[in-house]
């Protein structure tokens, strides 16, 4: 087994949205060495998300890796079934040796399995199988609502203006997709 670094290293799955940007700030404020990983899975918003990821990485002076899955994920009624699990397993495969944690920006208030405590517990068991407990999975905002994450961002001066959330990938937010609706309720566009 590969020996992992103990302590303050984390790989954040960075989408370019509000939640994952808040995660970068969260870990940096706790003096973690932060690395980021962004996935291109053929999503309509991939170029806008990538632009936001690069701006966030530059702002926080963190390394980011862009990984292409090589196939598109199917969307059903606003949900990409299995997306977070697929991302997690791909991140585990790409995990730098000096990193001991993987972190997701998932939060409460969504009906999806892959945004739940049970998902975190199930995926932790899988990671334990591969890494014998030397790599942990964290979701610091799992009990936060989207509004509470936004409040955290405002309080901590997280650069929300760098983030992107429209699922359709338009230059101007569409105002109709679930991400735009969430964002508009909190901060407008």
C-alpha positions in Angstrom: 0.0 0.0 0.0 1.2 3.5 -0.8 2.0 5.6 2.3 -0.2 8.7 2.4 0.7 11.9 4.0 -1.0 12.5 7.4 -2.8 15.7 8.2 -3.6 18.7 6.3 -3.9 17.8 2.6 -7.1 17.7 0.6 -8.3 17.2 -2.9 -11.4 19.2 -3.6 -13.8 18.2 -6.4 -14.1 21.7 -7.8 -17.1 22.3 -10.1 -16.7 26.1 -10.4 -19.9 26.7 -8.4 -20.6 28.4 -5.1 -20.4 25.2 -2.9 -17.0 24.0 -4.1 -15.6 27.5 -4.1 -16.7 27.8 -0.5 -14.9 24.5 0.2 -11.6 25.9 -1.1 -11.9 28.9 1.2 -12.9 26.6 4.1 -9.9 24.3 3.9 -7.4 27.1 3.2 -8.7 29.0 6.3 -7.8 25.8 8.2 -4.3 25.8 6.8 -4.7 22.8 4.5 -2.7 22.2 1.4 -5.4 22.3 -1.2 -5.4 20.7 -4.6 -8.4 20.7 -6.9 -9.9 18.3 -9.5 -12.5 19.3 -12.1 -14.3 16.9 -14.3 -15.4 17.4 -17.9 -18.1 14.8 -18.5 -19.7 16.4 -21.6 -21.9 18.7 -19.6 -23.4 21.6 -21.6 -21.8 24.0 -19.1 -18.3 22.5 -19.3 -16.5 25.5 -20.9 -18.1 28.0 -18.5 -17.4 25.8 -15.5 -13.8 25.3 -16.6 -13.4 29.1 -16.8 -14.8 29.5 -13.3 -12.6 26.7 -12.0 -9.5 28.4 -13.5 -10.4 31.8 -12.0 -11.0 30.3 -8.6 -7.7 28.4 -8.7 -5.9 31.5 -9.7 -7.6 33.6 -7.0 -6.7 31.1 -4.3 -3.3 30.1 -5.8 -4.1 26.4 -5.8 -3.3 23.7 -8.3 -6.1 22.3 -10.3 -6.3 19.3 -12.6 -8.9 19.0 -15.3 -9.9 15.4 -16.1 -12.0 14.4 -19.0 -14.2 11.3 -18.4 -14.4 10.5 -22.1 -18.1 9.9 -22.1 -21.2 12.1 -21.3 -23.3 11.4 -18.3 -27.1 11.2 -18.8 -29.3 13.7 -17.0 -32.7 12.8 -15.7 -34.9 15.6 -14.4 -32.0 17.7 -13.3 -30.0 14.8 -11.8 -27.0 13.0 -13.1 -27.5 9.7 -11.5 -24.2 8.4 -10.1 -22.2 11.5 -10.9 -20.7 12.1 -7.4 -19.9 8.4 -6.9 -18.2 8.3 -10.3 -16.3 11.5 -9.6 -15.2 10.1 -6.2 -13.9 6.9 -7.7 -12.1 8.7 -10.5 -10.6 11.1 -7.9 -9.4 8.2 -5.8 -7.7 6.9 -8.9 -6.1 10.3 -9.6 -5.3 11.1 -6.0 -1.8 12.5 -5.5 0.3 10.5 -3.0 0.6 13.5 -0.7 -3.1 13.9 -0.2 -5.1 12.2 2.5 -8.6 13.7 2.1 -11.1 14.1 -0.7 -13.8 16.7 -0.2 -17.2 17.3 -1.9 -19.3 20.4 -1.7 -22.6 18.6 -1.2 -25.2 20.1 1.1 -28.7 19.4 2.6 -31.9 20.4 0.9 -31.6 18.2 -2.2 -33.4 14.9 -2.7 -30.5 13.1 -4.3 -28.8 10.0 -2.7 -25.4 11.4 -3.6 -26.0 14.5 -1.4 -26.7 12.6 1.8 -25.0 11.3 4.9 -25.7 7.7 3.8 -23.8 8.4 0.5 -20.8 9.7 2.5 -20.9 6.6 4.8 -21.2 4.2 1.8 -18.4 5.9 -0.1 -16.2 6.0 3.0 -16.5 2.2 3.1 -15.4 1.9 -0.5 -12.4 4.2 0.1 -11.5 2.2 3.2 -11.5 -0.9 1.0 -9.0 0.7 -1.3 -6.9 2.7 1.1 -7.3 1.0 4.5 -8.4 4.2 6.2 -5.5 6.3 5.0 -7.8 8.4 2.8 -10.9 10.0 4.2 -14.0 11.6 2.5 -15.3 14.8 3.9 -18.3 17.0 3.1 -18.1 19.9 5.6 -21.3 21.5 4.3 -23.5 18.3 4.4 -25.7 19.8 7.1 -25.8 23.3 5.5 -28.6 24.5 3.3 -27.7 26.3 0.1 -28.7 29.6 1.9 -26.3 28.8 4.8 -23.4 28.1 2.3 -24.2 31.5 0.7 -24.2 33.2 4.2 -20.8 31.5 4.9 -19.5 32.9 1.6 -20.7 36.4 2.4 -19.3 36.3 5.9 -16.0 34.9 4.8 -15.7 37.1 1.7 -15.6 34.1 -0.7 -15.3 35.4 -4.3 -18.8 34.4 -5.4 -18.5 36.6 -8.5 -15.9 34.0 -9.9 -18.4 31.1 -9.7 -20.7 29.8 -12.4 -23.9 27.8 -11.9 -26.0 27.6 -15.1 -26.4 24.0 -16.2 -27.0 25.0 -19.8 -23.7 26.8 -20.2 -25.1 30.1 -21.5 -23.0 33.2 -21.2 -25.8 34.8 -19.2 -27.6 32.4 -16.8 -30.7 30.9 -18.3 -32.8 31.5 -15.1 -34.7 28.2 -15.7 -32.4 25.3 -14.7 -32.3 24.1 -11.1 -28.9 25.7 -10.5 -30.0 29.1 -11.8 -33.2 29.0 -9.7 -31.2 28.1 -6.6 -28.8 30.9 -7.2 -31.4 33.5 -8.1 -33.2 32.9 -4.8 -30.0 33.6 -3.0 -28.1 36.3 -4.9 -29.8 37.0 -8.2 -27.6 36.2 -11.1 
